[in-house]
Amino acid sequence: MVDPLMGRFKNETGERNLLLVFSNKTNGRIEVRKWVDRFTALLEMEGKGKTTGPVVCDKNGIILQ
């Protein structure tokens, strides 16, 4: 599975495009594809599919740590 990421990363200046390569399932049987698909669907449902800002944040846009 290849996942494209676009934007600003780790307080860098400028934007970058990254391609992350994952296996569909890890040796520990974690189903990576399933969770990426669910997370993507959640972002789309929240209307964050094409917006700027942190991916994992609260409803006010504050980064969750």
mmCIF file as gemmi writes it, N, C-alpha and C atoms, coordinates in Angstrom:
data_model
loop_
_atom_site.group_PDB
_atom_site.id
_atom_site.type_symbol
_atom_site.label_atom_id
_atom_site.label_alt_id
_atom_site.label_comp_id
_atom_site.label_asym_id
_atom_site.label_entity_id
_atom_site.label_seq_id
_atom_site.pdbx_PDB_ins_code
_atom_site.Cartn_x
_atom_site.Cartn_y
_atom_site.Cartn_z
_atom_site.occupancy
_atom_site.B_iso_or_equiv
_atom_site.pdbx_formal_charge
_atom_site.auth_seq_id
_atom_site.auth_asym_id
_atom_site.pdbx_PDB_model_num
ATOM 1 N N . MET Axp A 1 ? 0.854 -1.152 0 1 0 ? 1 A 1
ATOM 2 C CA . MET Axp A 1 ? 0 0 0 1 0 ? 1 A 1
ATOM 3 C C . MET Axp A 1 ? 0.912 1.23 0 1 0 ? 1 A 1
ATOM 4 N N . VAL Axp A 2 ? 0.616 2.193 -0.87 1 0 ? 2 A 1
ATOM 5 C CA . VAL Axp A 2 ? 1.358 3.444 -0.932 1 0 ? 2 A 1
ATOM 6 C C . VAL Axp A 2 ? 0.411 4.565 -0.535 1 0 ? 2 A 1
ATOM 7 N N . ASP Axp A 3 ? 0.84 5.392 0.415 1 0 ? 3 A 1
ATOM 8 C CA . ASP Axp A 3 ? 0.018 6.485 0.914 1 0 ? 3 A 1
ATOM 9 C C . ASP Axp A 3 ? 0.713 7.81 0.635 1 0 ? 3 A 1
ATOM 10 N N . PRO Axp A 4 ? 0.126 8.68 -0.194 1 0 ? 4 A 1
ATOM 11 C CA . PRO Axp A 4 ? 0.753 9.979 -0.434 1 0 ? 4 A 1
ATOM 12 C C . PRO Axp A 4 ? 0.389 10.973 0.665 1 0 ? 4 A 1
ATOM 13 N N . LEU Axp A 5 ? 1.359 11.739 1.105 1 0 ? 5 A 1
ATOM 14 C CA . LEU Axp A 5 ? 1.135 12.809 2.077 1 0 ? 5 A 1
ATOM 15 C C . LEU Axp A 5 ? 1.641 14.101 1.455 1 0 ? 5 A 1
ATOM 16 N N . MET Axp A 6 ? 0.871 15.155 1.593 1 0 ? 6 A 1
ATOM 17 C CA . MET Axp A 6 ? 1.269 16.438 1.024 1 0 ? 6 A 1
ATOM 18 C C . MET Axp A 6 ? 1.115 17.517 2.075 1 0 ? 6 A 1
ATOM 19 N N . GLY Axp A 7 ? 2.097 18.39 2.193 1 0 ? 7 A 1
ATOM 20 C CA . GLY Axp A 7 ? 1.964 19.49 3.124 1 0 ? 7 A 1
ATOM 21 C C . GLY Axp A 7 ? 3.254 19.83 3.829 1 0 ? 7 A 1
ATOM 22 N N . ARG Axp A 8 ? 3.101 20.484 4.951 1 0 ? 8 A 1
ATOM 23 C CA . ARG Axp A 8 ? 4.231 20.928 5.753 1 0 ? 8 A 1
ATOM 24 C C . ARG Axp A 8 ? 4.42 19.926 6.887 1 0 ? 8 A 1
ATOM 25 N N . PHE Axp A 9 ? 5.656 19.526 7.104 1 0 ? 9 A 1
ATOM 26 C CA . PHE Axp A 9 ? 5.936 18.494 8.093 1 0 ? 9 A 1
ATOM 27 C C . PHE Axp A 9 ? 6.919 18.997 9.142 1 0 ? 9 A 1
ATOM 28 N N . LYS Axp A 10 ? 6.641 18.72 10.38 1 0 ? 10 A 1
ATOM 29 C CA . LYS Axp A 10 ? 7.527 19.003 11.515 1 0 ? 10 A 1
ATOM 30 C C . LYS Axp A 10 ? 8.074 20.425 11.485 1 0 ? 10 A 1
ATOM 31 N N . ASN Axp A 11 ? 7.19 21.386 11.382 1 0 ? 11 A 1
ATOM 32 C CA . ASN Axp A 11 ? 7.552 22.801 11.41 1 0 ? 11 A 1
ATOM 33 C C . ASN Axp A 11 ? 8.53 23.221 10.319 1 0 ? 11 A 1
ATOM 34 N N . GLU Axp A 12 ? 8.56 22.495 9.21 1 0 ? 12 A 1
ATOM 35 C CA . GLU Axp A 12 ? 9.417 22.876 8.093 1 0 ? 12 A 1
ATOM 36 C C . GLU Axp A 12 ? 8.824 24.083 7.389 1 0 ? 12 A 1
ATOM 37 N N . THR Axp A 13 ? 9.66 24.807 6.666 1 0 ? 13 A 1
ATOM 38 C CA . THR Axp A 13 ? 9.135 25.874 5.829 1 0 ? 13 A 1
ATOM 39 C C . THR Axp A 13 ? 8.926 25.289 4.437 1 0 ? 13 A 1
ATOM 40 N N . GLY Axp A 14 ? 7.861 25.68 3.789 1 0 ? 14 A 1
ATOM 41 C CA . GLY Axp A 14 ? 7.544 25.11 2.487 1 0 ? 14 A 1
ATOM 42 C C . GLY Axp A 14 ? 6.777 23.816 2.627 1 0 ? 14 A 1
ATOM 43 N N . GLU Axp A 15 ? 6.294 23.334 1.518 1 0 ? 15 A 1
ATOM 44 C CA . GLU Axp A 15 ? 5.506 22.1 1.535 1 0 ? 15 A 1
ATOM 45 C C . GLU Axp A 15 ? 6.232 21.013 0.762 1 0 ? 15 A 1
ATOM 46 N N . ARG Axp A 16 ? 5.955 19.779 1.144 1 0 ? 16 A 1
ATOM 47 C CA . ARG Axp A 16 ? 6.595 18.632 0.503 1 0 ? 16 A 1
ATOM 48 C C . ARG Axp A 16 ? 5.553 17.589 0.166 1 0 ? 16 A 1
ATOM 49 N N . ASN Axp A 17 ? 5.92 16.729 -0.735 1 0 ? 17 A 1
ATOM 50 C CA . ASN Axp A 17 ? 5.109 15.555 -1.051 1 0 ? 17 A 1
ATOM 51 C C . ASN Axp A 17 ? 5.91 14.325 -0.639 1 0 ? 17 A 1
ATOM 52 N N . LEU Axp A 18 ? 5.287 13.447 0.107 1 0 ? 18 A 1
ATOM 53 C CA . LEU Axp A 18 ? 5.938 12.215 0.557 1 0 ? 18 A 1
ATOM 54 C C . LEU Axp A 18 ? 5.101 11.022 0.128 1 0 ? 18 A 1
ATOM 55 N N . LEU Axp A 19 ? 5.765 9.927 -0.167 1 0 ? 19 A 1
ATOM 56 C CA . LEU Axp A 19 ? 5.08 8.665 -0.407 1 0 ? 19 A 1
ATOM 57 C C . LEU Axp A 19 ? 5.528 7.687 0.672 1 0 ? 19 A 1
ATOM 58 N N . LEU Axp A 20 ? 4.588 7.2 1.459 1 0 ? 20 A 1
ATOM 59 C CA . LEU Axp A 20 ? 4.882 6.211 2.493 1 0 ? 20 A 1
ATOM 60 C C . LEU Axp A 20 ? 4.429 4.85 1.996 1 0 ? 20 A 1
ATOM 61 N N . VAL Axp A 21 ? 5.292 3.874 2.138 1 0 ? 21 A 1
ATOM 62 C CA . VAL Axp A 21 ? 4.978 2.52 1.688 1 0 ? 21 A 1
ATOM 63 C C . VAL Axp A 21 ? 4.768 1.641 2.912 1 0 ? 21 A 1
ATOM 64 N N . PHE Axp A 22 ? 3.598 0.98 2.964 1 0 ? 22 A 1
ATOM 65 C CA . PHE Axp A 22 ? 3.243 0.094 4.075 1 0 ? 22 A 1
ATOM 66 C C . PHE Axp A 22 ? 2.885 -1.281 3.527 1 0 ? 22 A 1
ATOM 67 N N . SER Axp A 23 ? 3.065 -2.296 4.348 1 0 ? 23 A 1
ATOM 68 C CA . SER Axp A 23 ? 2.477 -3.583 4.013 1 0 ? 23 A 1
ATOM 69 C C . SER Axp A 23 ? 1.015 -3.538 4.455 1 0 ? 23 A 1
ATOM 70 N N . ASN Axp A 24 ? 0.172 -4.347 3.861 1 0 ? 24 A 1
ATOM 71 C CA . ASN Axp A 24 ? -1.238 -4.362 4.229 1 0 ? 24 A 1
ATOM 72 C C . ASN Axp A 24 ? -1.451 -4.858 5.656 1 0 ? 24 A 1
ATOM 73 N N . LYS Axp A 25 ? -0.59 -5.756 6.085 1 0 ? 25 A 1
ATOM 74 C CA . LYS Axp A 25 ? -0.711 -6.338 7.428 1 0 ? 25 A 1
ATOM 75 C C . LYS Axp A 25 ? 0.692 -6.573 7.965 1 0 ? 25 A 1
ATOM 76 N N . THR Axp A 26 ? 0.923 -6.251 9.237 1 0 ? 26 A 1
ATOM 77 C CA . THR Axp A 26 ? 2.245 -6.451 9.83 1 0 ? 26 A 1
ATOM 78 C C . THR Axp A 26 ? 2.414 -7.893 10.279 1 0 ? 26 A 1
ATOM 79 N N . ASN Axp A 27 ? 3.638 -8.241 10.652 1 0 ? 27 A 1
ATOM 80 C CA . ASN Axp A 27 ? 3.892 -9.588 11.182 1 0 ? 27 A 1
ATOM 81 C C . ASN Axp A 27 ? 3.1 -9.826 12.461 1 0 ? 27 A 1
ATOM 82 N N . GLY Axp A 28 ? 2.809 -8.735 13.186 1 0 ? 28 A 1
ATOM 83 C CA . GLY Axp A 28 ? 2.014 -8.838 14.408 1 0 ? 28 A 1
ATOM 84 C C . GLY Axp A 28 ? 0.51 -8.826 14.124 1 0 ? 28 A 1
ATOM 85 N N . ARG Axp A 29 ? 0.148 -8.96 12.869 1 0 ? 29 A 1
ATOM 86 C CA . ARG Axp A 29 ? -1.248 -9.042 12.402 1 0 ? 29 A 1
ATOM 87 C C . ARG Axp A 29 ? -2.039 -7.743 12.55 1 0 ? 29 A 1
ATOM 88 N N . ILE Axp A 30 ? -1.349 -6.612 12.625 1 0 ? 30 A 1
ATOM 89 C CA . ILE Axp A 30 ? -2.061 -5.333 12.617 1 0 ? 30 A 1
ATOM 90 C C . ILE Axp A 30 ? -2.454 -5.048 11.173 1 0 ? 30 A 1
ATOM 91 N N . GLU Axp A 31 ? -3.721 -4.795 10.946 1 0 ? 31 A 1
ATOM 92 C CA . GLU Axp A 31 ? -4.229 -4.57 9.598 1 0 ? 31 A 1
ATOM 93 C C . GLU Axp A 31 ? -4.093 -3.081 9.239 1 0 ? 31 A 1
ATOM 94 N N . VAL Axp A 32 ? -2.915 -2.722 8.743 1 0 ? 32 A 1
ATOM 95 C CA . VAL Axp A 32 ? -2.582 -1.328 8.458 1 0 ? 32 A 1
ATOM 96 C C . VAL Axp A 32 ? -3.569 -0.727 7.457 1 0 ? 32 A 1
ATOM 97 N N . ARG Axp A 33 ? -3.845 -1.421 6.362 1 0 ? 33 A 1
ATOM 98 C CA . ARG Axp A 33 ? -4.74 -0.889 5.333 1 0 ? 33 A 1
ATOM 99 C C . ARG Axp A 33 ? -6.118 -0.578 5.898 1 0 ? 33 A 1
ATOM 100 N N . LYS Axp A 34 ? -6.645 -1.464 6.73 1 0 ? 34 A 1
ATOM 101 C CA . LYS Axp A 34 ? -7.97 -1.249 7.31 1 0 ? 34 A 1
ATOM 102 C C . LYS Axp A 34 ? -7.999 0.038 8.122 1 0 ? 34 A 1
ATOM 103 N N . TRP Axp A 35 ? -6.972 0.27 8.941 1 0 ? 35 A 1
ATOM 104 C CA . TRP Axp A 35 ? -6.958 1.438 9.807 1 0 ? 35 A 1
ATOM 105 C C . TRP Axp A 35 ? -6.7 2.727 9.034 1 0 ? 35 A 1
ATOM 106 N N . VAL Axp A 36 ? -5.873 2.677 8.008 1 0 ? 36 A 1
ATOM 107 C CA . VAL Axp A 36 ? -5.663 3.865 7.17 1 0 ? 36 A 1
ATOM 108 C C . VAL Axp A 36 ? -6.957 4.209 6.442 1 0 ? 36 A 1
ATOM 109 N N . ASP Axp A 37 ? -7.655 3.2 5.923 1 0 ? 37 A 1
ATOM 110 C CA . ASP Axp A 37 ? -8.93 3.437 5.236 1 0 ? 37 A 1
ATOM 111 C C . ASP Axp A 37 ? -9.965 4.024 6.188 1 0 ? 37 A 1
ATOM 112 N N . ARG Axp A 38 ? -10.033 3.524 7.403 1 0 ? 38 A 1
ATOM 113 C CA . ARG Axp A 38 ? -10.996 4.05 8.383 1 0 ? 38 A 1
ATOM 114 C C . ARG Axp A 38 ? -10.661 5.492 8.77 1 0 ? 38 A 1
ATOM 115 N N . PHE Axp A 39 ? -9.374 5.758 8.958 1 0 ? 39 A 1
ATOM 116 C CA . PHE Axp A 39 ? -8.941 7.098 9.326 1 0 ? 39 A 1
ATOM 117 C C . PHE Axp A 39 ? -9.237 8.088 8.204 1 0 ? 39 A 1
ATOM 118 N N . THR Axp A 40 ? -8.978 7.669 6.968 1 0 ? 40 A 1
ATOM 119 C CA . THR Axp A 40 ? -9.265 8.509 5.804 1 0 ? 40 A 1
ATOM 120 C C . THR Axp A 40 ? -10.758 8.795 5.706 1 0 ? 40 A 1
ATOM 121 N N . ALA Axp A 41 ? -11.586 7.783 5.913 1 0 ? 41 A 1
ATOM 122 C CA . ALA Axp A 41 ? -13.045 7.965 5.865 1 0 ? 41 A 1
ATOM 123 C C . ALA Axp A 41 ? -13.501 8.929 6.953 1 0 ? 41 A 1
ATOM 124 N N . LEU Axp A 42 ? -12.909 8.848 8.136 1 0 ? 42 A 1
ATOM 125 C CA . LEU Axp A 42 ? -13.26 9.748 9.233 1 0 ? 42 A 1
ATOM 126 C C . LEU Axp A 42 ? -12.916 11.192 8.878 1 0 ? 42 A 1
ATOM 127 N N . LEU Axp A 43 ? -11.729 11.415 8.313 1 0 ? 43 A 1
ATOM 128 C CA . LEU Axp A 43 ? -11.345 12.769 7.912 1 0 ? 43 A 1
ATOM 129 C C . LEU Axp A 43 ? -12.295 13.318 6.846 1 0 ? 43 A 1
ATOM 130 N N . GLU Axp A 44 ? -12.676 12.472 5.886 1 0 ? 44 A 1
ATOM 131 C CA . GLU Axp A 44 ? -13.622 12.896 4.848 1 0 ? 44 A 1
ATOM 132 C C . GLU Axp A 44 ? -14.967 13.255 5.481 1 0 ? 44 A 1
ATOM 133 N N . MET Axp A 45 ? -15.43 12.449 6.417 1 0 ? 45 A 1
ATOM 134 C CA . MET Axp A 45 ? -16.711 12.668 7.074 1 0 ? 45 A 1
ATOM 135 C C . MET Axp A 45 ? -16.697 13.989 7.864 1 0 ? 45 A 1
ATOM 136 N N . GLU Axp A 46 ? -15.541 14.334 8.441 1 0 ? 46 A 1
ATOM 137 C CA . GLU Axp A 46 ? -15.404 15.578 9.202 1 0 ? 46 A 1
ATOM 138 C C . GLU Axp A 46 ? -15.143 16.78 8.298 1 0 ? 46 A 1
ATOM 139 N N . GLY Axp A 47 ? -15.054 16.541 6.989 1 0 ? 47 A 1
ATOM 140 C CA . GLY Axp A 47 ? -14.797 17.63 6.056 1 0 ? 47 A 1
ATOM 141 C C . GLY Axp A 47 ? -13.351 18.086 6.027 1 0 ? 47 A 1
ATOM 142 N N . LYS Axp A 48 ? -12.435 17.23 6.491 1 0 ? 48 A 1
ATOM 143 C CA . LYS Axp A 48 ? -11.015 17.59 6.542 1 0 ? 48 A 1
ATOM 144 C C . LYS Axp A 48 ? -10.217 16.92 5.434 1 0 ? 48 A 1
ATOM 145 N N . GLY Axp A 49 ? -10.899 16.419 4.419 1 0 ? 49 A 1
ATOM 146 C CA . GLY Axp A 49 ? -10.216 15.678 3.365 1 0 ? 49 A 1
ATOM 147 C C . GLY Axp A 49 ? -9.214 16.49 2.584 1 0 ? 49 A 1
ATOM 148 N N . LYS Axp A 50 ? -9.468 17.779 2.388 1 0 ? 50 A 1
ATOM 149 C CA . LYS Axp A 50 ? -8.556 18.592 1.574 1 0 ? 50 A 1
ATOM 150 C C . LYS Axp A 50 ? -8.21 19.906 2.242 1 0 ? 50 A 1
ATOM 151 N N . THR Axp A 51 ? -8.222 19.93 3.553 1 0 ? 51 A 1
ATOM 152 C CA . THR Axp A 51 ? -7.907 21.163 4.268 1 0 ? 51 A 1
ATOM 153 C C . THR Axp A 51 ? -6.472 21.136 4.767 1 0 ? 51 A 1
ATOM 154 N N . THR Axp A 52 ? -5.988 22.275 5.183 1 0 ? 52 A 1
ATOM 155 C CA . THR Axp A 52 ? -4.651 22.328 5.76 1 0 ? 52 A 1
ATOM 156 C C . THR Axp A 52 ? -4.764 22.252 7.276 1 0 ? 52 A 1
ATOM 157 N N . GLY Axp A 53 ? -3.701 21.846 7.904 1 0 ? 53 A 1
ATOM 158 C CA . GLY Axp A 53 ? -3.685 21.732 9.352 1 0 ? 53 A 1
ATOM 159 C C . GLY Axp A 53 ? -3.276 20.341 9.778 1 0 ? 53 A 1
ATOM 160 N N . PRO Axp A 54 ? -3.18 20.132 11.073 1 0 ? 54 A 1
ATOM 161 C CA . PRO Axp A 54 ? -2.743 18.821 11.563 1 0 ? 54 A 1
ATOM 162 C C . PRO Axp A 54 ? -3.771 17.741 11.27 1 0 ? 54 A 1
ATOM 163 N N . VAL Axp A 55 ? -3.292 16.526 11.07 1 0 ? 55 A 1
ATOM 164 C CA . VAL Axp A 55 ? -4.187 15.411 10.78 1 0 ? 55 A 1
ATOM 165 C C . VAL Axp A 55 ? -4.891 14.953 12.05 1 0 ? 55 A 1
ATOM 166 N N . VAL Axp A 56 ? -4.146 14.802 13.13 1 0 ? 56 A 1
ATOM 167 C CA . VAL Axp A 56 ? -4.722 14.319 14.38 1 0 ? 56 A 1
ATOM 168 C C . VAL Axp A 56 ? -4.867 15.514 15.319 1 0 ? 56 A 1
ATOM 169 N N . CYS Axp A 57 ? -6.092 16.016 15.443 1 0 ? 57 A 1
ATOM 170 C CA . CYS Axp A 57 ? -6.34 17.186 16.268 1 0 ? 57 A 1
ATOM 171 C C . CYS Axp A 57 ? -7.739 17.121 16.866 1 0 ? 57 A 1
ATOM 172 N N . ASP Axp A 58 ? -7.997 18.007 17.809 1 0 ? 58 A 1
ATOM 173 C CA . ASP Axp A 58 ? -9.354 18.075 18.374 1 0 ? 58 A 1
ATOM 174 C C . ASP Axp A 58 ? -10.239 18.926 17.463 1 0 ? 58 A 1
ATOM 175 N N . LYS Axp A 59 ? -11.48 19.147 17.845 1 0 ? 59 A 1
ATOM 176 C CA . LYS Axp A 59 ? -12.43 19.86 16.982 1 0 ? 59 A 1
ATOM 177 C C . LYS Axp A 59 ? -12.031 21.315 16.75 1 0 ? 59 A 1
ATOM 178 N N . ASN Axp A 60 ? -11.148 21.853 17.599 1 0 ? 60 A 1
ATOM 179 C CA . ASN Axp A 60 ? -10.675 23.232 17.437 1 0 ? 60 A 1
ATOM 180 C C . ASN Axp A 60 ? -9.376 23.324 16.634 1 0 ? 60 A 1
ATOM 181 N N . GLY Axp A 61 ? -8.873 22.192 16.181 1 0 ? 61 A 1
ATOM 182 C CA . GLY Axp A 61 ? -7.639 22.186 15.394 1 0 ? 61 A 1
ATOM 183 C C . GLY Axp A 61 ? -6.374 22.127 16.226 1 0 ? 61 A 1
ATOM 184 N N . ILE Axp A 62 ? -6.501 21.88 17.529 1 0 ? 62 A 1
ATOM 185 C CA . ILE Axp A 62 ? -5.327 21.778 18.398 1 0 ? 62 A 1
ATOM 186 C C . ILE Axp A 62 ? -4.762 20.355 18.272 1 0 ? 62 A 1
ATOM 187 N N . ILE Axp A 63 ? -3.451 20.272 18.048 1 0 ? 63 A 1
ATOM 188 C CA . ILE Axp A 63 ? -2.789 18.972 17.848 1 0 ? 63 A 1
ATOM 189 C C . ILE Axp A 63 ? -2.934 18.115 19.099 1 0 ? 63 A 1
ATOM 190 N N . LEU Axp A 64 ? -3.336 16.868 18.923 1 0 ? 64 A 1
ATOM 191 C CA . LEU Axp A 64 ? -3.42 15.915 20.037 1 0 ? 64 A 1
ATOM 192 C C . LEU Axp A 64 ? -2.047 15.268 20.226 1 0 ? 64 A 1
ATOM 193 N N . GLN Axp A 65 ? -1.628 15.161 21.482 1 0 ? 65 A 1
ATOM 194 C CA . GLN Axp A 65 ? -0.323 14.564 21.751 1 0 ? 65 A 1
ATOM 195 C C . GLN Axp A 65 ? -0.446 13.422 22.717 1 0 ? 65 A 1
